[in-house]
Amino acid sequence: SARVSSGPWLSLSFHAGAENKISVIDSQTNKPINTILISGRLANDPSPDRMARSPDMDFAYVVFRGQTPEYETSPGSSPGFGILSVENFGRSGYLQGVMSIQLSPNSDPYGIAVRDFQMTTVSHKK
């Protein structure tokens, strides 16, 4: 499972078996406050793994396992990553989109990182 902290909430992804869910935990009480199911129309068996939040905390990016995972025993059918729209300050959300990564029959993404950078305008003086 992967953990992403956002203030008082902690998100955990579960890919063991056919769970395909993200649990939101109150980090003060360690009690679950919500479950986000991510299998369905966009991804049949995503098998979520690592997660990363966008700098503005509006999105979470979740790696989906392939059919032949190298490091885990929970294969998925949607190798790539999912884009979660985060709502209620991290308490809830929904799967907004999926980006497939099928580089080979054994595609199995394992990590993800989100980088915050500022676009700067460069002035070209003559």
Backbone hydrogen bonds, N-H to C=O, Kabsch-Sander energy under -0.5 kcal/mol:
donor,donor_aa,acceptor,acceptor_aa,energy
4,V,11,S,-1.8
6,S,9,W,-2.6
9,W,6,S,-1.3
10,L,25,I,-2.9
11,S,4,V,-2.7
12,L,23,S,-3.0
13,S,2,A,-1.4
14,F,21,K,-2.7
19,E,16,A,-1.4
21,K,14,F,-1.3
22,I,36,I,-2.4
23,S,12,L,-2.9
24,V,34,N,-2.9
25,I,10,L,-3.9
25,I,23,S,-0.6
26,D,31,K,-2.8
27,S,8,P,-2.8
27,S,25,I,-0.7
30,N,26,D,-2.6
31,K,26,D,-0.6
33,I,24,V,-3.2
34,N,24,V,-1.4
36,I,22,I,-3.4
37,L,35,T,-0.6
38,I,20,N,-2.2
39,S,20,N,-0.7
40,G,43,A,-2.6
49,D,63,V,-2.4
52,A,61,Y,-1.8
54,S,59,F,-2.8
57,M,54,S,-2.2
60,A,84,L,-1.9
61,Y,52,A,-3.3
62,V,82,G,-2.3
63,V,50,R,-2.9
64,F,80,G,-3.2
65,R,46,P,-0.9
65,R,47,S,-1.8
76,G,66,G,-2.5
77,S,45,D,-3.1
78,S,45,D,-0.7
78,S,65,R,-0.8
80,G,64,F,-1.8
81,F,99,M,-2.3
82,G,62,V,-3.1
83,I,97,G,-3.0
84,L,60,A,-3.3
84,L,82,G,-0.6
85,S,94,Y,-2.8
86,V,58,D,-2.7
86,V,84,L,-0.6
87,E,92,S,-3.3
90,G,87,E,-1.1
91,R,87,E,-0.6
91,R,88,N,-1.3
92,S,87,E,-1.9
94,Y,85,S,-1.7
96,Q,83,I,-3.0
96,Q,94,Y,-0.7
97,G,83,I,-1.4
99,M,81,F,-3.1
100,S,98,V,-0.6
101,I,79,P,-2.8
107,S,104,S,-1.8
117,F,115,R,-0.6
122,V,120,T,-0.5
123,S,121,T,-0.5
124,H,122,V,-0.6
125,K,123,S,-0.9
